[in-house]
Amino acid sequence: MQMNRMWLPYDQITLENGGGKANELARMKKIGIQVPAFFVLSIEGATALRLRKEGALTNEEKEYLFQMVEQECSGFECFSVRSSAGKEDSEEVSFAGLFDTYLNVSKEELADKILDCLRSADYQHIKDYMYHHQLDIKDVKMAVVIQGMVTAEKAGVLFTANPKGLLNETVLVVGNGLGDGVVEGLVPVTTYYLKRDEDLSYFERQEDSPLLSQKEMKSLLEQADLLRKNSEFYLDCEFAVLEEKVYYLQSRPITTLKTVREESVPVVFNNSNLVESYPGLTLPLTDTFIQFAYQEVFKGVAWRFSRSKELLAAYEDVFAKIVVRINGRMYYNMNHLYSLLQFLPFPNQILPIWQEMMGFSQKDVVTTPELKKKTTFLESLRISGRIIREFFSASKNMKRLNEDFIKVERYFKQQYTDEMNQNQIKELYQNLADRVLSNWDVTLVNDLYAFVYTGILKKALKKWGNSEAEKEWNQWFSGIPAITSMEPVISLQKLADFVNKQNLLSSIKRITSDEDFARFMEKDHSGFKERFLMYIDQYGDRSLEELKLETATFRSHPLKALNQLIIFAENTNNKETKAADSFKKLEEIENQIDVSAWKKQIFHYLSKRARLGIQHRETSRLNRSRIYGMVRTMMLRMGEIAVEQGWLEEKEDIFWLTMEEVKQLDQLDGTFDPQKIVARRIKEYKGYELLPAYGYLVFQEESFNKVVQQAEKVIHDSLVDELQGIATSNGKVSGEIIVVTNPSEVKESVEGKILVTKMTDPGWVFLLTQAKGIIAEKGSLLSHTAIISRELGIPAVVGIKNATEVLHTGDQIELDANTGNVTILEREAGRNES
């Protein structure tokens, strides 16, 4: 055999002559990946050797082998010898770890190790593997890769997608020494999980396993991106690191994941907008309650638009999983959401507006084939007609809904007592669900109403307004008269004024326990007791994270209300005046826009309806918090009963159960132990607490929860000086920031500081009234952060990625909410050189 056909340099290798592994290495090297020098014993040469009786290399073959070593792998003292079968490392099968591999092979040992590698093709487990995968003998026609040996300080495996099926998470495993120790589980490893589209990451570390430097990580990821760009597969890549230089040793498809060319639609989850209502972790009782609520509300709006039982039946699974809990956090199932939104009239025009108002940064519309529109043209026309009719009736229907809610609230107060038994609570819960959910779907119609008019108005301002159209847009919506979200603040300020007038502040500040509070209220003759209880009755459910049933609200924990009252009483700035000052008359704002009379009429029409939609939206959100308050009250009573019966240890443990489990507490059998369930879920959630808050998840198929024992954040050394977001409330301020990641733990006043947080919910209104400005990672033009900050005249910027990690409490910044720019003026002491 000709030696130049037996031994091939990398630039002559193909799949046919060099096998799968060698062909991929050659491809990697050609596109610029740092691959250690190598050459191959070709399939033709290897086949000849396997057929040879004496089974050894001739002197001529050895001599040519050594020439190839000098020519292709000069500078290396040791080598690796690895198989490269025809279908090895292919999309169908990997043959991972089945053939023999030899590391640290000297030049003199190469000939023998090449033959040993070839012989491994005859092992029984290879034949079993081939039989299992229905492979032909030609699929294991072997070549052998001879590669310069990198004496790695660290080595590992990088997966361009999580092999379990999370497609937008990169997984990287690294250990000390050579890669075989990592692959075979012989050395402690560090596993990195990188959510690169959100700049979020964490790692799990075993014992003294190594960490990667920023330089090493950067090189690994840049080369992985290059590989991914030039492949239609999600890849499993082995690498080695020596003196901070990264080498890729092989790359193969992740066989558990589909290729991008296969016709498969991923399952997408997004928490934009939803995270305002359910920030952080959400416990199982809240999760199952809101899944039921969303199911019924979306089913209601589908019936309102379609009047088709067949259509509702076809989308039953969609309604049941509009929202889901993954790793303890709530997400929209975007496939299901978009499958319902496809029925909107003029979807190409309305969907972009809806996405912007909801704050969705990912604009791809994803619907699985089985959820494609299942209506005839005539049915679609009828649905569009009903949607348009309901659209223009939204304001009237929202007024009626508010009137109905007042009746529901009155009914609950008449029916509920603290002595109710389990069956009575279940009956009351069902009656409330029937009364509330029968028409609550009109809130979705009103959301569409507010979004569409707001989006069109913004476009009109940009088209017809001047260069400050964005600023004018924010002014347009500031001070919506009597906006409901401000009522709790204004009422609390009035109560604080009463406390100061009656000189009660010092006495209230001495209250530190429920017993102190009870004694104070019993002895009070100033009128405070009546005013305080009236406030709790009206606004006791408005609180930070108020839509989580497990949240301690003013109603369930009155001392929280007292603490907030003390802050208001100690701060002489009048929140009512501050809010009222921002109530700008619509006519005054319209006069500031220099356009023709007919355009002003259009502005007036659009703004009036957009503001009305927003006002109704805020009213329904306050009423929604009251509904959750009713459910919270009933569930806490169920918790008390469970403790009395010995089913649970603490009444608050009820929140660790699902709604179905709560209803079955009086039907316990040996298969259902509530206390064990609670203990197991508490352990699971301790793991979830360690995970970064992913906002956007893409799964190949079904979602899954992670099992986390310990995790640490990846710390980046570089510090940026400027950040850019979306300006939602005009103004420009400078000052000290306070980063708030857990609002329930804020004990001090934030007066005069700029708040930095992930997101806000309606209960944040109490903190926002004290703040000088607000920066949020999440949000949109109609998010609660935007609406309330405009009402209070507080500069606000939303949509700044990782703001709570880049900025730190004590930093001095300039917040320009006219442009959305945040400039870091001075880092907190000790961080300038970090």
Summary of the structure (lengths in Angstrom):
residues: 834
radius of gyration: 32.5
end to end distance: 62.9
largest distance: 110.1
contacts: 2741
relative contact order: 0.09
helix: 50%
strand: 15%
